[in-house]
Amino acid sequence: MGCDGGTIPRRDELVRVKQKPEQKDKDAEREFRWLHCALTQQRLQEPIAMCAMGRLYSKQSIIERLLEKEKMPETSAHVRSMKDIKTLKLTPNPAYTDEDKTEGLLDTRHAPYICKLIGLEMAGKFRFVALWTCGCVMSERALKQIKGNTANTCPLCQLPYSVEDVIVLNGNDEDLELMKVKLEMRTAKRKSSKKDKKELKTEITSTAGKEASTEEPSSSSKADTAPKPSTSNNNGTKLKAVANPKRLGATNAMQDPELKRLKTDFSVAKDPKATDVYKSLFTSHKTNKEQERAHWVTYNPFYN
């Protein structure tokens, strides 16, 4: 029956020990995150997009979920519209073939995408980042090396970016906390930009309105607002009419001092252009001064 001296039992055969939990294969988990959609758990299909937390998605799956208005999982609850994702600009790996799509050892497989700057494969062994402004993807090592020599412009497309626009792809827990802070920074910046644009538009509109109100009225408006001569009303009362401009000009000319002086000093007898017959009609003529009877107009009998 056993235990009769022929065999020696071991301790693990006599005592039941607590089994250790099954350890996850870190390499397999890393491979799955970089090759599969975070929403559907299916293999990534181009175009590939990322969310603000740096998770990778097949863009088609995001569009379908938003159109169907299905509830997003907890890890993707922040994705509410297409504005919350960014399409990535990836560089294909020339060493990637159809054989790499089959299941096998990680050491013998190639990643489908690489860093365009230094050639590192995007398989999870090296940290990769993407820029929210343009969607370009590169290794974190390459970005740090180039950033030390140039300003904050994308080394691939030369578009400017800020610190909050750098997204770590498939980051750890610390990276996720940092991505949340950057998301809040971008949201606050976007709201501030919208507010500034709205205030600027309002200011331009108000300025244009003031300029329009201060402009001189057009000729047609002047004609409409010009005073018109008034006529008598139904009761027969006469209203005072505005004087004729030509008549006003003639009156003003008659009030000129020089014209008055010429008028007082003027004499028909001294006018060289007047004829003697014409001059004889006036009392200033010599024949009238020597007359013996009164003049028919002035009744002035004689001149001394």
Buried (B, 14 or more C-beta within 10 A) or exposed (E): EEEEEEEEEEEEEEEEEEEEEEEEEEBEEBBEBBBBBBBBEEEBEEBBBBBBBBBBBBBBBBBEBBEEEEEBEEEBEBBEEEEBBBEBBBBEBEEBEEEBEEEEEBEEBBBBBBBBBEEBBBBBEBBBBBBBBBBBBBBBBBBEEBEEEEEBBBBBEEBEBBEBBBBBBBBEEEBBEBBEEBBEBBEEEEEEEEEEEEEEEEEEEEEEEEEEEEEEEEEEEEEEEEEEEEEEEEEEEEEEEEEEEEEEEEEEEEEEEEEEEEEEEEEBEEEEEBEEEEBBEBBBBEEBEEBEEEBEEEEEEEEE
